[in-house]
Amino acid sequence: MSEIFLKLLDALNFKPHNRKTCISCMEEKVLSEFYEIRKGAGKYRSSCKECFGKQEIKRNLKNDSDHYKAKYEKVKESRKTDEKYKEYQKNYREKRKEK
């Protein structure tokens, strides 16, 4: 759509069907700039892709605590001593050798 047409639509308080306002940055953007929600056809996230990415980075940094690192190390150590896991690894490597 041309810029003039969008300004005219804005002046008339009319939103085309292919546009949506991001609740994070409050900018009106084309629907292709929003992630589609899997649960419903034609439904989109309330935040645009750019804002959603920033939110995910903040969330991941927040969750990168010692708790998660300790839990990972515990699982890693248990796999070293787990006989079932060692057997699984052995079988997996043998299957890959045959190919």
N, CA, C and O atoms as a MOPAC input file, in Angstrom:
PM7 MOZYME 1SCF
protein

 N      0.83400 1    -1.18700 1     0.00000 1
 C      0.00000 1     0.00000 1     0.00000 1
 C      0.87300 1     1.24400 1     0.00000 1
 O      1.95300 1     1.28000 1     0.59000 1
 N      0.37900 1     2.23000 1    -0.66500 1
 C      1.16100 1     3.46000 1    -0.73000 1
 C      1.05500 1     4.22600 1     0.58700 1
 O      0.12000 1     4.03500 1     1.36400 1
 N      2.01100 1     5.07200 1     0.80900 1
 C      2.07300 1     5.86700 1     2.04600 1
 C      0.88400 1     6.81600 1     2.14400 1
 O      0.34700 1     7.03600 1     3.23000 1
 N      0.48000 1     7.37000 1     1.02300 1
 C     -0.65500 1     8.31000 1     1.00900 1
 C     -1.94200 1     7.58700 1     1.40300 1
 O     -2.75100 1     8.10500 1     2.17300 1
 N     -2.11300 1     6.39000 1     0.86500 1
 C     -3.31000 1     5.60400 1     1.17300 1
 C     -3.36200 1     5.26200 1     2.66700 1
 O     -4.42600 1     5.33700 1     3.28300 1
 N     -2.22200 1     4.88800 1     3.24600 1
 C     -2.17800 1     4.57100 1     4.67700 1
 C     -2.49100 1     5.79600 1     5.53300 1
 O     -3.16800 1     5.68600 1     6.55500 1
 N     -2.00000 1     6.95500 1     5.11800 1
 C     -2.30200 1     8.18100 1     5.85400 1
 C     -3.79100 1     8.50300 1     5.78400 1
 O     -4.38100 1     8.95300 1     6.76600 1
 N     -4.38900 1     8.27100 1     4.62800 1
 C     -5.82600 1     8.50700 1     4.46400 1
 C     -6.62700 1     7.56900 1     5.36000 1
 O     -7.58200 1     7.98900 1     6.01400 1
 N     -6.23100 1     6.29300 1     5.38700 1
 C     -6.91100 1     5.32000 1     6.24300 1
 C     -6.75500 1     5.69000 1     7.71700 1
 O     -7.68900 1     5.54100 1     8.50400 1
 N     -5.56900 1     6.17300 1     8.08100 1
 C     -5.31600 1     6.58300 1     9.45800 1
 C     -6.18400 1     7.78900 1     9.83600 1
 O     -6.70200 1     7.86900 1    10.94900 1
 N     -6.33000 1     8.70200 1     8.91100 1
 C     -7.15600 1     9.88400 1     9.16400 1
 C     -8.62100 1     9.49400 1     9.37000 1
 O     -9.34300 1    10.13900 1    10.13100 1
 N     -9.04600 1     8.44500 1     8.69100 1
 C    -10.42800 1     7.97900 1     8.82100 1
 C    -10.60600 1     6.98800 1     9.97700 1
 O    -11.69700 1     6.45500 1    10.17700 1
 N     -9.53200 1     6.74300 1    10.73500 1
 C     -9.55300 1     5.76300 1    11.83300 1
 C     -9.92900 1     4.36300 1    11.35100 1
 O    -10.64700 1     3.63800 1    12.03900 1
 N     -9.44800 1     3.99000 1    10.17800 1
 C     -9.74600 1     2.68600 1     9.60200 1
 C     -8.45300 1     1.88200 1     9.54600 1
 O     -7.44000 1     2.35300 1     9.02800 1
 N     -8.49800 1     0.65600 1    10.08700 1
 C     -7.32900 1    -0.21800 1    10.04400 1
 C     -7.55600 1    -1.31300 1     9.00600 1
 O     -8.54600 1    -2.03900 1     9.09100 1
 N     -6.66700 1    -1.44500 1     8.03800 1
 C     -6.80000 1    -2.54400 1     7.08600 1
 C     -6.65100 1    -3.88500 1     7.81500 1
 O     -6.05700 1    -3.95200 1     8.89100 1
 N     -7.17900 1    -4.91500 1     7.23700 1
 C     -7.16200 1    -6.23400 1     7.88300 1
 C     -5.76000 1    -6.82400 1     8.01300 1
 O     -5.54900 1    -7.72700 1     8.82200 1
 N     -4.82300 1    -6.34200 1     7.24900 1
 C     -3.47500 1    -6.92100 1     7.30700 1
 C     -2.51900 1    -6.12400 1     8.19700 1
 O     -1.30300 1    -6.20300 1     8.02500 1
 N     -3.06200 1    -5.35600 1     9.14700 1
 C     -2.22700 1    -4.58000 1    10.05300 1
 C     -2.66400 1    -4.81600 1    11.49100 1
 O     -3.81600 1    -5.15700 1    11.75800 1
 N     -1.72100 1    -4.62900 1    12.41600 1
 C     -1.99500 1    -4.84300 1    13.83900 1
 C     -1.05800 1    -3.95000 1    14.64300 1
 O      0.02800 1    -3.60400 1    14.17600 1
 N     -1.47400 1    -3.57700 1    15.84900 1
 C     -0.64700 1    -2.73500 1    16.72000 1
 C      0.04800 1    -3.61400 1    17.75800 1
 O     -0.59300 1    -4.41100 1    18.44400 1
 N      1.34800 1    -3.45900 1    17.86200 1
 C      2.14900 1    -4.19300 1    18.84800 1
 C      1.89700 1    -3.57400 1    20.22200 1
 O      1.93800 1    -2.35300 1    20.37100 1
 N      1.63700 1    -4.41300 1    21.22400 1
 C      1.36400 1    -3.87600 1    22.56100 1
 C      2.64300 1    -3.45300 1    23.29200 1
 O      2.57500 1    -2.73900 1    24.29200 1
 N      3.79400 1    -3.88500 1    22.80500 1
 C      5.05100 1    -3.51100 1    23.46900 1
 C      5.57000 1    -2.16200 1    22.99000 1
 O      5.87000 1    -1.28200 1    23.79500 1
 N      5.67300 1    -2.00700 1    21.67400 1
 C      6.21900 1    -0.75900 1    21.13400 1
 C      5.12900 1     0.20500 1    20.66200 1
 O      5.41700 1     1.34500 1    20.29600 1
 N      3.88000 1    -0.25600 1    20.67400 1
 C      2.71800 1     0.55500 1    20.29000 1
 C      2.78700 1     1.07200 1    18.85400 1
 O      2.23400 1     2.12600 1    18.54100 1
 N      3.47200 1     0.32300 1    17.97900 1
 C      3.54700 1     0.70200 1    16.56900 1
 C      2.60700 1    -0.18900 1    15.77700 1
 O      2.46800 1    -1.37700 1    16.06700 1
 N      1.96300 1     0.39200 1    14.77500 1
 C      1.10900 1    -0.38600 1    13.89200 1
 C      1.98600 1    -0.98800 1    12.79800 1
 O      2.72800 1    -0.28200 1    12.11600 1
 N      1.88400 1    -2.30300 1    12.64800 1
 C      2.74500 1    -3.01200 1    11.70600 1
 C      1.93900 1    -3.99100 1    10.86900 1
 O      0.80100 1    -4.32600 1    11.19900 1
 N      2.54900 1    -4.44200 1     9.78300 1
 C      1.94200 1    -5.44000 1     8.91400 1
 C      1.93400 1    -6.78400 1     9.65000 1
 O      2.83400 1    -7.05800 1    10.44500 1
 N      0.92600 1    -7.62300 1     9.39200 1
 C      0.79900 1    -8.91000 1    10.09600 1
 C      2.00500 1    -9.82300 1     9.89700 1
 O      2.27900 1   -10.67000 1    10.74600 1
 N      2.72500 1    -9.66400 1     8.79500 1
 C      3.90800 1   -10.50100 1     8.56900 1
 C      5.01100 1   -10.21500 1     9.58900 1
 O      5.96500 1   -10.98600 1     9.69400 1
 N      4.89400 1    -9.12800 1    10.33400 1
 C      5.87300 1    -8.78500 1    11.36300 1
 C      5.48300 1    -9.33000 1    12.73600 1
 O      6.09600 1    -8.98300 1    13.74500 1
 N      4.45700 1   -10.18800 1    12.76800 1
 C      4.00900 1   -10.84100 1    13.99900 1
 C      4.08600 1   -12.35200 1    13.80700 1
 O      3.84600 1   -12.85500 1    12.71000 1
 N      4.42300 1   -13.07600 1    14.87700 1
 C      4.39800 1   -14.53500 1    14.81800 1
 C      2.95700 1   -15.01900 1    14.89100 1
 O      2.15900 1   -14.50300 1    15.67300 1
 N      2.62600 1   -16.01800 1    14.06700 1
 C      1.29000 1   -16.57300 1    14.08700 1
 C      1.18200 1   -17.57200 1    15.23900 1
 O      2.12400 1   -18.31600 1    15.51200 1
 N      0.04400 1   -17.58500 1    15.90600 1
 C     -0.18600 1   -18.51400 1    17.00700 1
 C     -0.64000 1   -19.83900 1    16.41600 1
 O     -1.53300 1   -19.86400 1    15.56900 1
 N     -0.04400 1   -20.92600 1    16.84600 1
 C     -0.34400 1   -22.24700 1    16.29000 1
 C     -1.76200 1   -22.71000 1    16.58500 1
 O     -2.36000 1   -23.42800 1    15.78400 1
 N     -2.29900 1   -22.30900 1    17.71700 1
 C     -3.60000 1   -22.81300 1    18.14400 1
 C     -4.74500 1   -22.35900 1    17.24600 1
 O     -5.71300 1   -23.10000 1    17.07300 1
 N     -4.66100 1   -21.19400 1    16.68500 1
 C     -5.77100 1   -20.67700 1    15.90100 1
 C     -5.31700 1   -20.13900 1    14.56300 1
 O     -4.31300 1   -19.43300 1    14.47400 1
 N     -6.04900 1   -20.47000 1    13.53300 1
 C     -5.71500 1   -19.95800 1    12.21200 1
 C     -6.04600 1   -18.46900 1    12.16300 1
 O     -7.12700 1   -18.04900 1    12.57700 1
 N     -5.12500 1   -17.69600 1    11.66500 1
 C     -5.35500 1   -16.26300 1    11.53000 1
 C     -5.16700 1   -15.47900 1    12.81300 1
 O     -5.52700 1   -14.30300 1    12.86700 1
 N     -4.61700 1   -16.09100 1    13.84100 1
 C     -4.37300 1   -15.39100 1    15.10100 1
 C     -2.88100 1   -15.10800 1    15.22700 1
 O     -2.04800 1   -15.92000 1    14.82700 1
 N     -2.55900 1   -13.96200 1    15.78100 1
 C     -1.16000 1   -13.54400 1    15.88100 1
 C     -0.83800 1   -13.12200 1    17.30700 1
 O     -1.72800 1   -12.74700 1    18.07000 1
 N      0.44100 1   -13.18700 1    17.66000 1
 C      0.89700 1   -12.74600 1    18.97800 1
 C      0.61500 1   -11.25600 1    19.13900 1
 O      0.45600 1   -10.53100 1    18.15600 1
 N      0.55600 1   -10.82000 1    20.36900 1
 C      0.26700 1    -9.40600 1    20.62200 1
 C      1.51200 1    -8.53700 1    20.47200 1
 O      1.39600 1    -7.32600 1    20.28300 1
 N      2.70100 1    -9.13500 1    20.55200 1
 C      3.94900 1    -8.39600 1    20.35400 1
 C      4.53400 1    -8.73900 1    18.98800 1
 O      4.42500 1    -9.87600 1    18.53000 1
 N      5.14900 1    -7.76400 1    18.34700 1
 C      5.77700 1    -8.00600 1    17.04300 1
 C      7.02000 1    -8.88800 1    17.23000 1
 O      7.46500 1    -9.12300 1    18.35300 1
 N      7.56000 1    -9.36400 1    16.12400 1
 C      8.71400 1   -10.27300 1    16.17300 1
 C      9.90900 1    -9.62400 1    16.87100 1
 O     10.60200 1   -10.27000 1    17.65700 1
 N     10.14100 1    -8.36200 1    16.58100 1
 C     11.28000 1    -7.65500 1    17.17900 1
 C     11.13700 1    -7.56200 1    18.70000 1
 O     12.07300 1    -7.87700 1    19.43500 1
 N      9.96700 1    -7.12900 1    19.16700 1
 C      9.73900 1    -7.00000 1    20.61100 1
 C      9.71700 1    -8.36400 1    21.29600 1
 O     10.22100 1    -8.51800 1    22.40800 1
 N      9.13200 1    -9.34500 1    20.62700 1
 C      9.08000 1   -10.69400 1    21.18700 1
 C     10.49400 1   -11.24600 1    21.36400 1
 O     10.78400 1   -11.89600 1    22.36900 1
 N     11.37300 1   -10.99200 1    20.39100 1
 C     12.76000 1   -11.43200 1    20.49400 1
 C     13.47700 1   -10.80600 1    21.67500 1
 O     14.23200 1   -11.47400 1    22.38200 1
 N     13.23700 1    -9.52500 1    21.88300 1
 C     13.85000 1    -8.83100 1    23.03300 1
 C     13.35000 1    -9.41600 1    24.34900 1
 O     14.11600 1    -9.57600 1    25.30000 1
 N     12.04600 1    -9.73500 1    24.39500 1
 C     11.47500 1   -10.32900 1    25.61000 1
 C     12.07200 1   -11.70600 1    25.88300 1
 O     12.33700 1   -12.05000 1    27.03500 1
 N     12.28300 1   -12.49300 1    24.83100 1
 C     12.86000 1   -13.82600 1    24.98900 1
 C     14.29800 1   -13.75300 1    25.49000 1
 O     14.70400 1   -14.55800 1    26.32900 1
 N     15.06300 1   -12.80200 1    24.98800 1
 C     16.44800 1   -12.64100 1    25.45000 1
 C     16.47400 1   -12.31600 1    26.93400 1
 O     17.26700 1   -12.88700 1    27.68300 1
 N     15.60400 1   -11.39400 1    27.36800 1
 C     15.54100 1   -11.03600 1    28.79200 1
 C     15.15500 1   -12.25200 1    29.63600 1
 O     15.73100 1   -12.49300 1    30.69700 1
 N     14.16300 1   -13.02100 1    29.14300 1
 C     13.69900 1   -14.19400 1    29.89100 1
 C     14.80400 1   -15.24400 1    29.99800 1
 O     15.00000 1   -15.83600 1    31.06000 1
 N     15.51800 1   -15.47300 1    28.91200 1
 C     16.58600 1   -16.46900 1    28.92900 1
 C     17.73200 1   -16.05400 1    29.83300 1
 O     18.31000 1   -16.89600 1    30.51900 1
 N     18.06900 1   -14.77900 1    29.84700 1
 C     19.13600 1   -14.30500 1    30.73500 1
 C     18.71700 1   -14.44200 1    32.19300 1
 O     19.53000 1   -14.78100 1    33.05300 1
 N     17.45600 1   -14.17900 1    32.46100 1
 C     16.93500 1   -14.28400 1    33.82500 1
 C     16.97600 1   -15.74300 1    34.30200 1
 O     17.31700 1   -16.01600 1    35.45300 1
 N     16.62700 1   -16.67100 1    33.41000 1
 C     16.56100 1   -18.08600 1    33.78500 1
 C     17.92600 1   -18.77100 1    33.77300 1
 O     18.03300 1   -19.93700 1    34.15400 1
 N     18.95200 1   -18.07400 1    33.34800 1
 C     20.28500 1   -18.67300 1    33.28800 1
 C     20.94900 1   -18.56800 1    34.66400 1
 O     22.01600 1   -17.97300 1    34.81000 1
 N     20.30800 1   -19.14500 1    35.64500 1
 C     20.80100 1   -19.03200 1    37.01500 1
 C     21.60900 1   -20.26900 1    37.40600 1
 O     21.71900 1   -21.22700 1    36.64100 1
 N     22.15900 1   -20.22600 1    38.59200 1
 C     22.94800 1   -21.34600 1    39.09900 1
 C     22.08600 1   -22.59500 1    39.27900 1
 O     22.58100 1   -23.71800 1    39.18200 1
 N     20.80300 1   -22.39200 1    39.53900 1
 C     19.88500 1   -23.52100 1    39.71600 1
 C     19.86400 1   -24.40800 1    38.47100 1
 O     19.96200 1   -25.63100 1    38.57000 1
 N     19.73600 1   -23.78000 1    37.29600 1
 C     19.66700 1   -24.54800 1    36.06100 1
 C     21.01500 1   -25.18300 1    35.71900 1
 O     21.06900 1   -26.29500 1    35.19500 1
 N     22.08400 1   -24.47900 1    36.01500 1
 C     23.41300 1   -25.03500 1    35.76500 1
 C     23.66600 1   -26.24700 1    36.66100 1
 O     24.22300 1   -27.24800 1    36.20900 1
 N     23.25900 1   -26.16100 1    37.93200 1
 C     23.44000 1   -27.28200 1    38.86400 1
 C     22.59800 1   -28.47900 1    38.43600 1
 O     23.04300 1   -29.62300 1    38.52800 1
 N     21.38900 1   -28.21300 1    37.97100 1
 C     20.51200 1   -29.29000 1    37.51300 1
 C     21.11600 1   -29.98900 1    36.28800 1
 O     21.07400 1   -31.21500 1    36.18800 1
 N     21.67200 1   -29.21200 1    35.36500 1
 C     22.31300 1   -29.77500 1    34.18300 1
 C     23.50000 1   -30.64600 1    34.57000 1
 O     23.66800 1   -31.74100 1    34.03400 1
 N     24.31600 1   -30.16800 1    35.48900 1
 C     25.48500 1   -30.93300 1    35.93100 1
 C     25.06100 1   -32.24100 1    36.60100 1
 O     25.71300 1   -33.27000 1    36.42300 1
 N     23.97000 1   -32.20300 1    37.36900 1
 C     23.47000 1   -33.40400 1    38.03200 1
 C     23.04600 1   -34.45300 1    37.00700 1
 O     23.35900 1   -35.63400 1    37.16000 1
 N     22.34500 1   -34.03400 1    35.97900 1
 C     21.91700 1   -34.95800 1    34.91800 1
 C     23.13600 1   -35.49900 1    34.18200 1
 O     23.20100 1   -36.68500 1    33.86200 1
 N     24.08600 1   -34.63400 1    33.91900 1
 C     25.30700 1   -35.03500 1    33.20800 1
 C     26.07700 1   -36.09600 1    34.00400 1
 O     26.56000 1   -37.07400 1    33.43300 1
 N     26.18900 1   -35.90200 1    35.31000 1
 C     26.87500 1   -36.86300 1    36.16800 1
 C     26.12000 1   -38.18400 1    36.25400 1
 O     26.73100 1   -39.25300 1    36.25500 1
 N     24.78700 1   -38.11300 1    36.32800 1
 C     24.00300 1   -39.34600 1    36.44100 1
 C     24.12700 1   -40.18600 1    35.17600 1
 O     24.06200 1   -41.41400 1    35.24500 1
 N     24.30400 1   -39.55300 1    34.03500 1
 C     24.45500 1   -40.30000 1    32.77900 1
 C     25.77500 1   -41.05700 1    32.72900 1
 O     25.87800 1   -42.09500 1    32.07600 1
 N     26.77800 1   -40.53700 1    33.41600 1
 C     28.07900 1   -41.21900 1    33.43000 1
 C     28.00100 1   -42.54400 1    34.17700 1
 O     28.72000 1   -43.48800 1    33.85000 1
 N     27.13100 1   -42.61700 1    35.18000 1
 C     27.05100 1   -43.83400 1    35.99800 1
 C     25.85200 1   -44.71400 1    35.65200 1
 O     25.76200 1   -45.83800 1    36.14500 1
 N     24.94000 1   -44.23700 1    34.82700 1
 C     23.72200 1   -44.97200 1    34.49300 1
 C     24.03600 1   -46.07300 1    33.46500 1
 O     24.47900 1   -45.78700 1    32.35300 1
 N     23.80100 1   -47.32100 1    33.85000 1
 C     24.09300 1   -48.46300 1    32.97500 1
 C     23.17700 1   -48.49400 1    31.74200 1
 O     23.62200 1   -48.83400 1    30.64500 1
 N     21.90400 1   -48.13900 1    31.92400 1
 C     20.97900 1   -48.13200 1    30.78700 1
 C     21.43300 1   -47.12900 1    29.73700 1
 O     21.36300 1   -47.40000 1    28.53800 1
 N     21.89400 1   -45.98300 1    30.18400 1
 C     22.33800 1   -44.96200 1    29.26000 1
 C     23.60500 1   -45.40400 1    28.52800 1
 O     23.75200 1   -45.15700 1    27.33100 1
 N     24.51200 1   -46.05300 1    29.24600 1
 C     25.72900 1   -46.55300 1    28.61100 1
 C     25.39600 1   -47.60600 1    27.55800 1
 O     25.99500 1   -47.62400 1    26.48300 1
 N     24.43500 1   -48.48600 1    27.86800 1
 C     24.00300 1   -49.50600 1    26.91800 1
 C     23.37100 1   -48.86100 1    25.67900 1
 O     23.62200 1   -49.28100 1    24.54900 1
 N     22.55800 1   -47.84600 1    25.90900 1
 C     21.92900 1   -47.12300 1    24.80000 1
 C     22.99000 1   -46.51000 1    23.88900 1
 O     22.89500 1   -46.61600 1    22.66700 1
 N     23.99700 1   -45.87000 1    24.47800 1
 C     25.06500 1   -45.25900 1    23.69300 1
 C     25.81800 1   -46.30300 1    22.87300 1
 O     26.13300 1   -46.08100 1    21.70400 1
 N     26.09900 1   -47.43300 1    23.49500 1
 C     26.82100 1   -48.50400 1    22.81400 1
 C     26.02900 1   -49.00800 1    21.60800 1
 O     26.57900 1   -49.14900 1    20.51600 1
 N     24.73500 1   -49.28000 1    21.80700 1
 C     23.88400 1   -49.74700 1    20.71600 1
 C     23.77400 1   -48.70800 1    19.60400 1
 O     23.78500 1   -49.04900 1    18.42100 1
 N     23.67000 1   -47.46500 1    19.98300 1
 C     23.55800 1   -46.38800 1    19.01000 1
 C     24.81300 1   -46.31200 1    18.13100 1
 O     24.72300 1   -46.18100 1    16.91000 1
 N     25.97800 1   -46.39500 1    18.77300 1
 C     27.23100 1   -46.34600 1    17.99900 1
 C     27.37500 1   -47.54700 1    17.07600 1
 O     27.87600 1   -47.41300 1    15.96000 1
 N     26.94100 1   -48.72100 1    17.53000 1
 C     27.01700 1   -49.90200 1    16.68900 1
 C     26.10600 1   -49.78300 1    15.46700 1
 O     26.48900 1   -50.16000 1    14.35900 1
 N     24.92500 1   -49.26500 1    15.67300 1
 C     24.00200 1   -49.06000 1    14.54800 1
 C     24.59400 1   -48.09300 1    13.53000 1
 O     24.46600 1   -48.30000 1    12.32300 1
 N     25.24000 1   -47.04100 1    14.01500 1
 C     25.82600 1   -46.04500 1    13.11500 1
 C     27.01700 1   -46.60500 1    12.34200 1
 O     27.26700 1   -46.19100 1    11.21000 1
 N     27.75900 1   -47.54900 1    12.94600 1
 C     28.88800 1   -48.15600 1    12.26000 1
 C     28.42200 1   -48.98800 1    11.07400 1
 O     29.07700 1   -49.02100 1    10.03200 1
 N     27.27300 1   -49.66600 1    11.24100 1
 C     26.75400 1   -50.53000 1    10.20300 1
 C     26.33900 1   -49.76200 1     8.95700 1
 O     26.36500 1   -50.32000 1     7.86000 1
 N     25.96100 1   -48.51400 1     9.09600 1
 C     25.48500 1   -47.71700 1     7.95500 1
 C     26.59200 1   -47.24900 1     7.09300 1
 O     26.35300 1   -46.56800 1     6.09600 1

